[in-house]
């Protein structure tokens, strides 16, 4: 069967059952206004399989013998790798200036475990590392950093560590020259910095996958919950709480709020930034 030159249309029934399956499997929610977006992003997956209808792709994801492999392609297609260095830096500053010294004052020999739970192409965990290095913490105290994303394609780019100008729009030239070296494709992070990160592919809607990154003292999950429905947000936050040490610190995006979804965390101002602290 040959795929038509025109992408297939997504019928009402196909949209409803497909978005529900995606929500159950990945946590991502597509409301009615994002129907065309969902169709556009999945169209190349149908084309690769030579399907002419979304219902065929639905059955592949639901019952196909290679469904697990195909879900990886879905996560790659639906991921939103919009990030850059030094993004919403006040929270990172609160981590470095307040949370880190308090942790090692209480437990001098116990590692501080930090999880960047939706790291996309890696700019967030590298920002944390650079800030720790600039403050003199890196290499002086035991700090463990794990960075995860649901998209294998995004993680491959993060592991490669090569970035273009768009990623540096908030980073000073001085820091770029200190922690990166120019290469043909852009700028590559220095290996000695990147080796501090353990990269993991994790679907936040899958508890057994999340377990690979827990326990943690600090979790950065910023600008992610805006893509999930409230029920999914609540489940993820509860899993965070179950796997965090006390006090545990959860960093979300400045436009995100957990007030409606969680009673486990209390919003506090720390070092000039708002952080959710495990009760």
N, C-alpha and C positions, 0 to 999 in steps of 0.2 A: 504494500500500500504506500502510495506516495503522499507526502504532506503537501497540502495546497499552498500556493504562493501567498495566500492570505491567511493570517492566524485565525484559528477557530473562535467563534463567539462563546462566551460563558453564559449559559442559560441560568434562569433563576434557580432551578432545582440543583444544577451542578454547583453553582456558587454556594448555596446553603450547605450542601453536604460536604463539599470540599473544604470550606472554611472551618466547619466544625471538626473535621478530621485533622486539619492543620492545628487548630487550637488545642485539641486533645493531645496531639503528639509533640508539639513544640511550644505551646503557650502563646504563640503569636495570634493576635486577633485582628480580623479585617472586618470593619463595619461596612454598612451598605455603600458608603461614599468611596470605599477603596476597592470596589469590585473590579474596575478596569485596571487598577494597579496590580491586583493579584493575577488577572489574566495576562497582562503584559509580562510580568516576571516569570510566570510559569510556561509561557508559550514556547521559549527555546527548549524546555525540557520535553514538551510534547513533540517538537520538531525532531529532536534527537532520537526519540522512540518511534517516529513516523506515525504518531497518533493524529487522528483528525477530529477528535472530540475530547473534551475535558473529562467526560464520564469514563473513558478508557483509562485515563491517567489516574483517576480516583480509584478504580478497581486494582490497578497496579500497586498503588500505595497501600491499599487496604488489604489485598489478598495475594499480591504477586510474590513469586518465589525469591525475587531479588529486591524486595521492598526496603530492607534495611539499607542497602547500598543506595537506593533511589532517594531515601529520605536525606542522605547527605547532600545530594544535588539540590533538593528542595531548600535546605537550610542555606546553602550557598546562594541560591537564587533570591531568597527572601531577606537575606541579611542586609543591614544598613550600616556600612562601615564608615560613617561620618564621624571623624574624630581628628584631633590634632594635639600637638604637645602643649603643655601648660594650660589645658582647658580647665576652667573653673578651679583655678589654682588655690583659692583660699582654703579649700578643704584639704588639699595636699599640704599646705603650710600648717594647718591645724594638726595634721598627723605628725609632721616633722618636729614642730616646735613644742607641742604639748603632749600628745599621746605617746610618742616614742620615749621621751625622757621620763614620763610618769610610769610607763611600763617597766623600764629597767631600774627605776628607783624601787619599785615594789618587788620585782623578780629579776635580779641582776644577771642570772645565768640562763633564764628561760627564753627561748627564741620568741620573737614577735612574728606572728604569722599573718601575712597580708595576702588577700585574694582579690585580684581584679577579675570580676565575674563575667564581664562581657567586654573583653579587651579589644575586639575587632582586629585591627592591624598592628596593635601593640603600643600605640602612642601613650596610653594611660600608664601601664606599668613602667615604661621607660621614663616617663615624667616623674613617677614616684622614686625610681632609682636615682635619677639625676638630683632630685631634691635631697634625698638622703645623703648622697655623696657630697653635695655642696655644704651640707650641715655637719659633715664629719662623722656621720653615723656608720656609713657603709664600710664594712671590714673591721669596725671597732667593736660592734656588738652583734650578737646572732640575730639576723633578720632573714626570714624565709618569704619569698614572693612566688606565688603561683598565678598564672594568667590563663584565662580560659575563654573560649568562644564556641558557639555552635557551628560556625562555618569553617570547614577545613581549608577553604581557599583563603579566607582572611588570616587564619593561623599560619599558613604557608608563607604569606607575605610578612607576617610578624617575625617568624623565625629567620627569614632572609634579612630583615632589618634594613631595607633600603627604602628611603622616603624622598618624596619630591617636595617642591616649594610649598604646596598647600598645607602640608603637615607642620610647617615651621612658622606659620603666620603669627603665632604668639610667643615663639621662642627667640631669645636674644641671639644675635650673631656670635657673641662671645661663647655662649653655651653650645651653640651648634658646632663651632670650631673646636671646642674642647672635647665633645663627646661623639663627634661624627667625623668621617673622612669622606672627601669627594670621590665619587665613582661615576662611571659613564651614565648610569641610570638616575643619579641624584646624589644622595648622601647616605652613607652606611654607618650604622651605629657601631661603636668600637666593641669588639668581641668581649673584652674584659668587663664591659658593662652588661651585655646581654646574657652572659653566662650565669648571672645571679637569678635569672627567671626560669621557672619550670613551666613549660607550655602544656596545656591540656585541652582536648576537645570535649566540651561539656554542653549538653542540652539542659537548660535550667528547668525544664519541665520533667526531667528524668531524675528522680531522687538518687538512684544508684550511681549515676554519673556525677552528681553533685558531691557525693560522698568522697570522691577522689581528691577534692580540694578542701576538705574539712578534717580536723577542726581549724578555725581561724579566729584571730583576735580582731582583725579589721577586714571588712569586705567593702569594696568599691563596686557598686552596681548602678552606675549612673546613666541616665538617659536611655534606660532599657524598659522600665515598667510602662512607659507611654505606649508601647507596642503590645501590651498584654491586657487582657480583661481583668476586672477586679478580683474574680475568683482565683485566677492564676497567680496574681500578685500576692494574695493572701497566703496561698500554699507555699510559694517560694520564700516569702519572708519568714514563715513558720519554720521551714527547713533551715534557713539561715540561723534563726534563734536557737534551734536544737543543736546546731553544730558549732556554736561560738562559745568562746571563753567569756568569763565575766571579769571586768566590764568588757562588753563587746561593742564595737563601733561599726555602724552601717552608714555608708555614704551613698546618697542618691542624688540625682540631678536637681538643680535649683528649681526646676519647674515641676518636680514630682513631690507628692505627699503620700505618706503612709497612714494618715490619721483614720481614713475610712476602712483600711484593710488589716490593721495590726494593732494589738494591744500589748505586744511583747516589748516594743521599743518606745522610748521617750525622747522627744526632740529636745536637744540641748544646744546652746551656743558654746562652742569650744574654740578658743583662739580666733574669734571673729568669724567663724563659719558655723553653719547649722549642721549638726550631725545627729543621727539616731543612735541612742545608747540603750543597750539591752538592760531591761529593768532587773 
